[in-house]
């Protein structure tokens, strides 16, 4: 049986960005992103963090990785990653663990996925001696004296006329351990390139990189969420309170009730209506105030319903629409049946915990505060109609 270890070097010192390996990114320490990805990889049977820093060691253990203490002479600014990898392999061997394949992961590449890790490991398992993740590169490089590096400046070729080039992402490297112990370098023998999407290429070096990483993580998460939507999408069924609104109501002294809705949500729903998506609002609320808002957006509604599941099914069947290709959006316990029955149950992030548990997709926005706009944009961006 082939044994594969993922080693993540993580020094405590960093001149450019002090303590960066434990700084929070999207709710968890930077190094934890690489640990999570490695633990989720099918090809990896052990994840080890090599560090000289007690705090990093504690974080690594808390997130499920083993730790090898790195000596000071291998922790300075001039120490190579290869030296840390060789030291870690030596310690592991002394513990009776001798892997066949080594995966070297950079914790400064937090967008790395378990799929990236598995693909790089598989390249070595399939016969390569070493492998690395790369991204497509289509740019022209120049020297300081005005000469082309990867092109002849006197001939401006179109992209499709140029030989494909790839940029080393610095995220994942794989190597046969026996060859690495001999070469003492991450590249030897036959090297395989593992192409990854350009949007996942990001290294954390400066404070601004954290903001960029969070923005890109949000975009990638939305892409993944959009991929979970039914395709083709037959219909969108929605609750009203807590979905179209923030679940609050204003009551005047004469008993008149008022609500607040989001114009952003309204614009998103209008775009879906113009795209031809069948929609309806089903609500337990008896107050007709919701009917006025739905009428303005030209979306049918039925309210005063004690149970919604039967009405949703009947409405879909009357129009020949498939429940399995329907999205239901709800936020509370009276939505749970519909959330579970629909092809994709969706809940705003501030929904009741039981509704969140029943949902297939939780939107990164609150009800009445952009949740429906976010969902509308996801549907249109994915062309799920």
VOPAGU-2260 file (C-alpha; in pm, 1 decimal, decimal comma):
REM VOPAGU-2260
SITE   aa  ch    i         X         Y         Z
SITE  UNK   A    0       0,0       0,0       0,0
SITE  UNK   A    1     136,0     339,5    -103,9
SITE  UNK   A    2     171,0     584,8     183,4
SITE  UNK   A    3     146,3     956,2     116,8
SITE  UNK   A    4     234,4    1228,1     364,4
SITE  UNK   A    5     147,4    1596,3     330,4
SITE  UNK   A    6     404,7    1822,4     493,7
SITE  UNK   A    7     327,6    2189,3     556,9
SITE  UNK   A    8     631,3    2399,6     655,6
SITE  UNK   A    9     523,7    2697,1     869,0
SITE  UNK   A   10     784,5    2916,7    1032,4
SITE  UNK   A   11     703,7    3156,3    1311,9
SITE  UNK   A   12     916,7    3435,5    1167,3
SITE  UNK   A   13     808,4    3644,0     869,6
SITE  UNK   A   14     964,4    3979,6     787,4
SITE  UNK   A   15     705,8    4087,3     531,2
SITE  UNK   A   16     400,6    4006,4     742,1
SITE  UNK   A   17     472,3    3912,6    1106,3
SITE  UNK   A   18     285,2    3608,0    1241,6
SITE  UNK   A   19     108,5    3563,2     908,1
SITE  UNK   A   20      76,3    3184,6     940,1
SITE  UNK   A   21    -162,2    3220,8    1234,8
SITE  UNK   A   22    -339,4    3540,6    1129,9
SITE  UNK   A   23    -715,5    3489,8    1077,4
SITE  UNK   A   24    -844,7    3443,6     725,8
SITE  UNK   A   25   -1216,7    3384,8     669,6
SITE  UNK   A   26   -1262,3    3284,1    1030,3
SITE  UNK   A   27    -964,7    3055,7    1086,5
SITE  UNK   A   28    -583,3    3076,5    1103,1
SITE  UNK   A   29    -404,0    3088,1     770,0
SITE  UNK   A   30    -224,7    2755,3     823,3
SITE  UNK   A   31    -556,9    2585,7     901,6
SITE  UNK   A   32    -675,0    2626,2     541,8
SITE  UNK   A   33    -393,8    2405,8     412,6
SITE  UNK   A   34    -446,7    2154,7     693,5
SITE  UNK   A   35    -817,4    2128,2     613,6
SITE  UNK   A   36    -750,1    2076,1     243,4
SITE  UNK   A   37    -488,5    1808,2     313,5
SITE  UNK   A   38    -709,9    1621,9     560,1
SITE  UNK   A   39    -989,3    1618,0     302,2
SITE  UNK   A   40    -764,6    1478,4      26,5
SITE  UNK   A   41    -829,6    1111,7     -56,5
SITE  UNK   A   42    -464,2    1035,7    -133,8
SITE  UNK   A   43    -323,5    1167,6     195,0
SITE  UNK   A   44    -293,0     938,1     496,5
SITE  UNK   A   45     -99,8    1174,5     723,5
SITE  UNK   A   46     -72,9    1554,0     757,9
SITE  UNK   A   47     229,5    1703,3     931,9
SITE  UNK   A   48     318,6    2065,0    1008,2
SITE  UNK   A   49     687,6    2145,1    1045,1
SITE  UNK   A   50     734,0    2449,9    1266,7
SITE  UNK   A   51     965,1    2622,5    1512,5
SITE  UNK   A   52     679,0    2814,9    1671,5
SITE  UNK   A   53     472,4    2696,5    1974,5
SITE  UNK   A   54     162,3    2891,1    1868,8
SITE  UNK   A   55     167,2    2746,7    1517,9
SITE  UNK   A   56     219,6    2401,3    1667,4
SITE  UNK   A   57     -82,7    2446,0    1893,4
SITE  UNK   A   58    -298,6    2567,5    1605,2
SITE  UNK   A   59    -184,8    2277,6    1384,6
SITE  UNK   A   60    -275,0    2019,9    1649,5
SITE  UNK   A   61    -608,3    2188,7    1713,3
SITE  UNK   A   62    -694,8    2156,7    1344,2
SITE  UNK   A   63    -597,1    1789,5    1328,3
SITE  UNK   A   64    -239,0    1783,6    1201,5
SITE  UNK   A   65      66,6    1616,8    1354,5
SITE  UNK   A   66     358,7    1843,5    1440,1
SITE  UNK   A   67     733,8    1807,3    1396,1
SITE  UNK   A   68     941,5    2060,9    1588,4
SITE  UNK   A   69    1187,4    2228,2    1354,5
SITE  UNK   A   70    1531,7    2322,5    1493,8
SITE  UNK   A   71    1641,4    2685,5    1492,7
SITE  UNK   A   72    1913,3    2627,6    1231,4
SITE  UNK   A   73    1642,2    2526,6     981,4
SITE  UNK   A   74    1406,5    2813,2    1067,1
SITE  UNK   A   75    1588,2    3125,1     954,5
SITE  UNK   A   76    1512,9    3340,7     654,1
SITE  UNK   A   77    1776,7    3162,7     445,2
SITE  UNK   A   78    1669,9    2808,6     533,2
SITE  UNK   A   79    1525,8    2621,9     235,9
SITE  UNK   A   80    1192,6    2444,0     229,0
SITE  UNK   A   81    1375,9    2131,3     117,5
SITE  UNK   A   82    1578,0    2135,6     440,2
SITE  UNK   A   83    1258,3    2144,0     644,6
SITE  UNK   A   84    1109,6    1860,5     439,6
SITE  UNK   A   85    1420,3    1642,6     476,8
SITE  UNK   A   86    1427,2    1705,7     850,7
SITE  UNK   A   87    1059,1    1613,7     884,0
SITE  UNK   A   88    1104,5    1291,7     685,8
SITE  UNK   A   89    1399,7    1200,2     910,3
SITE  UNK   A   90    1191,8    1253,2    1226,2
SITE  UNK   A   91     902,0    1052,7    1084,6
SITE  UNK   A   92    1134,7     770,9     984,1
SITE  UNK   A   93    1267,0     760,4    1340,1
SITE  UNK   A   94     906,2     710,7    1447,4
SITE  UNK   A   95     870,2     415,8    1211,7
SITE  UNK   A   96     680,7     599,3     937,9
SITE  UNK   A   97     841,2     597,7     590,8
SITE  UNK   A   98     606,7     733,6     322,4
SITE  UNK   A   99     639,1     660,2     -48,5
SITE  UNK   A  100     509,0     994,5    -174,7
SITE  UNK   A  101     566,1    1338,9     -28,1
SITE  UNK   A  102     326,1    1626,7     -80,4
SITE  UNK   A  103     476,1    1964,8      -1,9
SITE  UNK   A  104     203,7    2222,7      67,5
SITE  UNK   A  105     257,7    2595,6     109,7
SITE  UNK   A  106      33,4    2737,2     382,4
SITE  UNK   A  107      59,0    3077,9     212,6
SITE  UNK   A  108    -167,6    2939,2     -64,1
SITE  UNK   A  109    -501,9    2920,1     121,1
SITE  UNK   A  110    -711,6    2865,2    -192,7
SITE  UNK   A  111    -561,7    2519,8    -244,4
SITE  UNK   A  112    -830,4    2251,0    -255,0
SITE  UNK   A  113    -824,6    1881,3    -174,5
SITE  UNK   A  114    -880,8    1821,9    -547,3
SITE  UNK   A  115    -558,6    2010,9    -626,3
SITE  UNK   A  116    -372,9    1797,6    -373,6
SITE  UNK   A  117    -516,1    1469,9    -500,4
SITE  UNK   A  118    -445,6    1556,4    -864,7
SITE  UNK   A  119     -81,2    1637,5    -786,0
SITE  UNK   A  120     -36,4    1317,7    -586,4
SITE  UNK   A  121    -201,3    1113,8    -861,5
SITE  UNK   A  122      44,7    1250,4   -1117,8
SITE  UNK   A  123     329,4    1091,8    -919,4
SITE  UNK   A  124     134,7     774,2    -847,1
SITE  UNK   A  125      74,7     744,8   -1222,9
SITE  UNK   A  126     446,9     743,9   -1302,9
SITE  UNK   A  127     597,3    1091,7   -1273,0
SITE  UNK   A  128     889,2    1145,8   -1034,4
SITE  UNK   A  129     776,9    1494,3    -933,0
SITE  UNK   A  130     473,9    1713,5    -994,8
SITE  UNK   A  131     356,9    2066,6    -926,0
SITE  UNK   A  132      46,9    2278,4    -962,5
SITE  UNK   A  133      50,4    2536,0   -1239,7
SITE  UNK   A  134    -189,6    2789,4   -1388,9
SITE  UNK   A  135    -220,4    2893,1   -1755,7
SITE  UNK   A  136      -0,6    3192,1   -1840,1
SITE  UNK   A  137     -62,4    3411,4   -2143,5
SITE  UNK   A  138     132,6    3727,4   -2062,8
SITE  UNK   A  139     436,3    3882,8   -2229,2
SITE  UNK   A  140     749,0    3913,6   -2014,1
SITE  UNK   A  141    1016,3    4180,2   -2064,6
SITE  UNK   A  142    1368,4    4241,5   -1938,7
SITE  UNK   A  143    1473,5    4576,0   -1792,9
SITE  UNK   A  144    1655,7    4663,4   -2112,5
SITE  UNK   A  145    1339,4    4629,0   -2322,0
SITE  UNK   A  146    1387,7    4281,6   -2468,5
SITE  UNK   A  147    1123,3    4013,8   -2478,9
SITE  UNK   A  148    1174,4    3713,8   -2249,1
SITE  UNK   A  149     909,8    3472,7   -2374,0
SITE  UNK   A  150     843,3    3638,7   -2709,5
SITE  UNK   A  151    1007,1    3807,9   -3003,7
SITE  UNK   A  152     916,2    4174,3   -2962,0
SITE  UNK   A  153     918,1    4231,0   -3337,6
SITE  UNK   A  154     643,8    3971,4   -3390,0
SITE  UNK   A  155     318,6    4017,9   -3197,8
SITE  UNK   A  156     154,7    3676,9   -3197,7
SITE  UNK   A  157    -202,7    3614,6   -3093,0
SITE  UNK   A  158    -258,8    3390,9   -2789,9
SITE  UNK   A  159    -365,9    3090,4   -2998,3
SITE  UNK   A  160     -46,9    3118,7   -3205,7
SITE  UNK   A  161     184,9    3097,8   -2905,2
SITE  UNK   A  162     309,4    2784,1   -2742,2
SITE  UNK   A  163     118,9    2728,5   -2416,1
SITE  UNK   A  164     299,6    2848,9   -2105,5
SITE  UNK   A  165     228,1    2780,0   -1738,6
SITE  UNK   A  166     295,4    2966,6   -1417,4
SITE  UNK   A  167     410,4    2776,9   -1107,4
SITE  UNK   A  168     146,3    2847,8    -842,1
SITE  UNK   A  169     366,8    2761,3    -543,4
SITE  UNK   A  170      76,5    2577,7    -381,0
SITE  UNK   A  171     137,7    2202,2    -413,3
SITE  UNK   A  172     440,1    1988,4    -500,4
SITE  UNK   A  173     460,5    1610,3    -504,6
SITE  UNK   A  174     763,7    1383,9    -524,3
SITE  UNK   A  175     868,5    1027,1    -480,0
SITE  UNK   A  176    1036,4    1012,8    -141,3
SITE  UNK   A  177    1321,4     784,8    -249,7
SITE  UNK   A  178    1417,1    1022,2    -530,3
SITE  UNK   A  179    1381,1    1328,3    -308,6
SITE  UNK   A  180    1609,3    1182,8     -41,7
SITE  UNK   A  181    1872,7    1132,6    -312,0
SITE  UNK   A  182    1828,4    1459,4    -505,2
SITE  UNK   A  183    1747,7    1674,3    -198,0
SITE  UNK   A  184    1551,0    1901,7    -429,9
SITE  UNK   A  185    1180,3    1920,0    -511,9
SITE  UNK   A  186    1237,3    1862,7    -884,8
SITE  UNK   A  187    1411,5    1558,0   -1030,9
SITE  UNK   A  188    1343,0    1301,2   -1298,1
SITE  UNK   A  189    1022,1    1341,2   -1495,3
SITE  UNK   A  190     810,7    1634,8   -1377,8
SITE  UNK   A  191     436,9    1649,0   -1440,1
SITE  UNK   A  192     237,6    1972,6   -1456,5
SITE  UNK   A  193    -101,4    1973,1   -1285,6
SITE  UNK   A  194    -313,0    2255,8   -1421,3
SITE  UNK   A  195    -536,7    2436,6   -1172,1
SITE  UNK   A  196    -780,4    2726,6   -1229,3
SITE  UNK   A  197    -614,2    3065,4   -1240,6
SITE  UNK   A  198    -858,3    3200,9    -980,5
SITE  UNK   A  199    -706,3    2969,6    -717,5
SITE  UNK   A  200    -354,6    3106,5    -768,1
SITE  UNK   A  201    -283,4    3335,6    -474,5
SITE  UNK   A  202       5,3    3359,6    -228,9
SITE  UNK   A  203     -18,2    3552,6      97,7
SITE  UNK   A  204     274,6    3791,1     130,4
SITE  UNK   A  205     125,5    4131,3     216,0
SITE  UNK   A  206    -165,8    4250,0     433,2
SITE  UNK   A  207    -366,0    4331,8     119,4
SITE  UNK   A  208    -341,6    3966,4      15,0
SITE  UNK   A  209    -568,0    3868,5     305,8
SITE  UNK   A  210    -844,4    4094,1     176,8
SITE  UNK   A  211    -795,0    3963,6    -176,2
SITE  UNK   A  212    -802,2    3603,9     -50,7
SITE  UNK   A  213   -1129,6    3657,9     135,1
SITE  UNK   A  214   -1287,2    3819,9    -170,1
SITE  UNK   A  215   -1173,4    3536,3    -393,0
SITE  UNK   A  216   -1288,2    3274,4    -140,9
SITE  UNK   A  217   -1630,0    3436,8    -144,2
SITE  UNK   A  218   -1640,3    3421,4    -522,9
SITE  UNK   A  219   -1532,3    3057,4    -531,0
SITE  UNK   A  220   -1786,5    2971,0    -263,4
SITE  UNK   A  221   -2062,3    3137,0    -465,4
SITE  UNK   A  222   -1953,9    2943,9    -773,4
SITE  UNK   A  223   -1973,5    2619,9    -575,8
SITE  UNK   A  224   -2312,2    2719,4    -437,2
SITE  UNK   A  225   -2440,5    2797,9    -785,8
SITE  UNK   A  226   -2325,8    2456,2    -903,5
SITE  UNK   A  227   -2556,3    2297,0    -643,7
SITE  UNK   A  228   -2868,9    2459,2    -789,9
SITE  UNK   A  229   -3105,7    2245,0   -1000,8
SITE  UNK   A  230   -3035,8    2259,7   -1372,3
SITE  UNK   A  231   -3252,0    2322,8   -1559,5
SITE  UNK   A  232   -3437,7    2519,7   -1296,2
SITE  UNK   A  233   -3817,2    2487,3   -1323,8
SITE  UNK   A  234   -3943,3    2719,0   -1050,4
SITE  UNK   A  235   -3866,2    2935,4    -747,4
SITE  UNK   A  236   -4103,9    2912,0    -449,8
SITE  UNK   A  237   -4055,9    3149,8    -156,3
SITE  UNK   A  238   -4177,7    3227,2     190,3
SITE  UNK   A  239   -4225,9    3600,3     255,7
SITE  UNK   A  240   -4151,2    3702,2     615,3
SITE  UNK   A  241   -3782,4    3653,7     690,2
SITE  UNK   A  242   -3707,3    3603,1     320,9
SITE  UNK   A  243   -3842,3    3911,7     148,2
SITE  UNK   A  244   -3823,5    4097,5     481,8
SITE  UNK   A  245   -3593,5    4097,2     783,3
SITE  UNK   A  246   -3875,8    3926,0     978,9
SITE  UNK   A  247   -3970,1    4242,9    1165,7
SITE  UNK   A  248   -4297,8    4437,4    1149,9
SITE  UNK   A  249   -4390,3    4794,9    1242,7
SITE  UNK   A  250   -4729,7    4829,9    1413,4
SITE  UNK   A  251   -4898,2    5171,5    1427,6
SITE  UNK   A  252   -5133,2    5272,2    1710,9
SITE  UNK   A  253   -5432,9    5189,0    1492,1
SITE  UNK   A  254   -5300,0    4837,2    1436,9
SITE  UNK   A  255   -5177,0    4897,7    1081,6
SITE  UNK   A  256   -4868,8    4688,4    1004,4
SITE  UNK   A  257   -4577,4    4793,1     785,9
SITE  UNK   A  258   -4275,5    4602,4     660,3
SITE  UNK   A  259   -3945,3    4687,1     493,2
SITE  UNK   A  260   -3826,3    4508,9     179,1
SITE  UNK   A  261   -3499,0    4535,6     -10,3
SITE  UNK   A  262   -3494,6    4707,4    -348,7
SITE  UNK   A  263   -3187,5    4500,5    -432,2
SITE  UNK   A  264   -3388,7    4184,6    -376,5
SITE  UNK   A  265   -3666,0    4330,7    -587,6
SITE  UNK   A  266   -3430,3    4397,9    -877,0
SITE  UNK   A  267   -3297,8    4042,4    -861,1
SITE  UNK   A  268   -3648,8    3893,9    -865,8
SITE  UNK   A  269   -3749,1    4123,4   -1151,3
SITE  UNK   A  270   -3457,0    3992,5   -1356,2
SITE  UNK   A  271   -3564,6    3634,6   -1287,0
SITE  UNK   A  272   -3921,8    3715,1   -1389,6
SITE  UNK   A  273   -3803,6    3871,5   -1715,5
SITE  UNK   A  274   -3588,5    3563,8   -1775,6
SITE  UNK   A  275   -3907,9    3359,7   -1764,2
SITE  UNK   A  276   -3866,0    3173,7   -1434,1
SITE  UNK   A  277   -4201,7    3072,4   -1277,5
SITE  UNK   A  278   -4220,9    3208,6    -920,7
SITE  UNK   A  279   -4469,5    3219,5    -637,8
SITE  UNK   A  280   -4477,8    3335,0    -275,2
SITE  UNK   A  281   -4648,7    3106,9     -21,2
SITE  UNK   A  282   -4694,2    3256,6     325,1
SITE  UNK   A  283   -4865,8    3181,5     653,3
SITE  UNK   A  284   -4902,9    3556,5     715,1
SITE  UNK   A  285   -5263,6    3674,4     679,0
SITE  UNK   A  286   -5191,0    4047,6     656,1
SITE  UNK   A  287   -5239,2    4162,8     293,9
SITE  UNK   A  288   -4934,3    4391,3     307,4
SITE  UNK   A  289   -4726,8    4123,4     138,1
SITE  UNK   A  290   -4974,1    4108,5    -151,2
SITE  UNK   A  291   -4898,4    4470,9    -238,2
SITE  UNK   A  292   -4525,5    4408,2    -261,4
SITE  UNK   A  293   -4571,3    4093,2    -470,0
SITE  UNK   A  294   -4816,3    4272,2    -700,8
SITE  UNK   A  295   -4563,3    4547,6    -766,3
SITE  UNK   A  296   -4307,3    4289,3    -874,3
SITE  UNK   A  297   -4571,9    4093,7   -1068,5
SITE  UNK   A  298   -4508,3    3776,5    -870,1
SITE  UNK   A  299   -4812,5    3572,3    -764,3
SITE  UNK   A  300   -4864,8    3507,9    -395,3
SITE  UNK   A  301   -5092,2    3308,9    -171,1
SITE  UNK   A  302   -5108,8    3390,7     199,4
SITE  UNK   A  303   -5291,4    3286,6     509,8
SITE  UNK   A  304   -5176,1    2927,0     451,4
SITE  UNK   A  305   -5147,5    2695,2     749,3
SITE  UNK   A  306   -4938,5    2443,3     554,5
SITE  UNK   A  307   -4744,8    2516,1     238,7
SITE  UNK   A  308   -4620,1    2178,1     117,7
SITE  UNK   A  309   -4952,0    2068,0     -37,5
SITE  UNK   A  310   -5005,9    2404,6    -205,3
SITE  UNK   A  311   -4652,2    2405,6    -344,7
SITE  UNK   A  312   -4694,6    2058,8    -491,2
SITE  UNK   A  313   -5035,2    2143,3    -639,0
SITE  UNK   A  314   -4906,3    2467,8    -794,5
SITE  UNK   A  315   -4613,4    2285,3    -954,3
SITE  UNK   A  316   -4823,0    1995,4   -1080,2
SITE  UNK   A  317   -5079,4    2229,6   -1238,8
SITE  UNK   A  318   -4800,3    2381,1   -1447,7
SITE  UNK   A  319   -4612,0    2061,0   -1525,6
SITE  UNK   A  320   -4312,8    2170,5   -1318,0
SITE  UNK   A  321   -4080,2    1923,5   -1146,3
SITE  UNK   A  322   -4044,5    1950,5    -767,1
SITE  UNK   A  323   -3692,7    1804,2    -796,8
SITE  UNK   A  324   -3597,2    2098,8   -1018,6
SITE  UNK   A  325   -3749,5    2359,3    -788,1
SITE  UNK   A  326   -3584,6    2591,8    -535,6
SITE  UNK   A  327   -3770,4    2667,7    -214,3
SITE  UNK   A  328   -3652,9    2958,5       4,4
SITE  UNK   A  329   -3763,2    2965,4     367,7
SITE  UNK   A  330   -3638,8    3076,2     706,4
SITE  UNK   A  331   -3840,9    2916,8     986,2
SITE  UNK   A  332   -3977,3    2589,7    1121,0
SITE  UNK   A  333   -4297,7    2610,4     915,1
SITE  UNK   A  334   -4076,3    2601,5     603,0
SITE  UNK   A  335   -3894,8    2279,3     690,7
SITE  UNK   A  336   -4125,9    2046,7     496,2
SITE  UNK   A  337   -4088,5    2253,8     181,5
SITE  UNK   A  338   -3713,1    2296,1     227,9
SITE  UNK   A  339   -3670,6    1918,5     247,2
SITE  UNK   A  340   -3913,2    1837,0     -34,7
SITE  UNK   A  341   -3777,4    2077,9    -295,3
SITE  UNK   A  342   -3490,0    1987,9    -520,7
SITE  UNK   A  343   -3288,1    2257,8    -346,9
SITE  UNK   A  344   -3388,2    2408,2     -13,7
SITE  UNK   A  345   -3235,8    2751,7      44,3
SITE  UNK   A  346   -3224,7    2958,8     363,9
SITE  UNK   A  347   -3091,0    3307,5     446,3
SITE  UNK   A  348   -2804,9    3290,5     694,5
SITE  UNK   A  349   -3011,3    3443,3     979,4
SITE  UNK   A  350   -3279,4    3172,8     957,2
SITE  UNK   A  351   -3396,4    2958,2    1248,2
SITE  UNK   A  352   -3140,0    2683,2    1328,6
SITE  UNK   A  353   -3381,9    2405,9    1231,5
SITE  UNK   A  354   -3445,4    2570,6     894,8
SITE  UNK   A  355   -3071,6    2605,5     839,9
SITE  UNK   A  356   -3028,1    2235,5     916,8
SITE  UNK   A  357   -3297,0    2143,7     662,0
SITE  UNK   A  358   -3153,5    2363,3     384,8
SITE  UNK   A  359   -2925,2    2239,1     108,5
SITE  UNK   A  360   -2779,7    2586,7      60,3
SITE  UNK   A  361   -2734,4    2868,3     312,0
SITE  UNK   A  362   -2703,0    3212,4     156,9
SITE  UNK   A  363   -2431,7    3445,1     280,4
SITE  UNK   A  364   -2685,5    3721,8     341,2
SITE  UNK   A  365   -2977,5    3790,5     574,5
SITE  UNK   A  366   -3344,8    3777,3     487,6
SITE  UNK   A  367   -3471,4    4109,5     358,2
SITE  UNK   A  368   -3113,9    4231,7     328,2
SITE  UNK   A  369   -2986,7    4094,8      -0,9
SITE  UNK   A  370   -3047,2    3720,0      35,5
SITE  UNK   A  371   -3282,6    3700,5    -262,6
SITE  UNK   A  372   -3057,4    3923,9    -472,5
SITE  UNK   A  373   -2765,4    3694,4    -399,2
SITE  UNK   A  374   -2970,2    3389,8    -499,7
SITE  UNK   A  375   -3100,7    3564,8    -812,6
SITE  UNK   A  376   -2749,7    3658,4    -921,7
SITE  UNK   A  377   -2630,2    3301,1    -862,8
SITE  UNK   A  378   -2913,6    3159,0   -1074,5
SITE  UNK   A  379   -2855,3    3400,6   -1361,5
SITE  UNK   A  380   -2475,7    3371,0   -1348,5
SITE  UNK   A  381   -2498,4    2992,6   -1370,9
SITE  UNK   A  382   -2760,8    3008,6   -1644,2
SITE  UNK   A  383   -2966,4    2755,0   -1449,1
SITE  UNK   A  384   -3292,5    2850,2   -1623,4
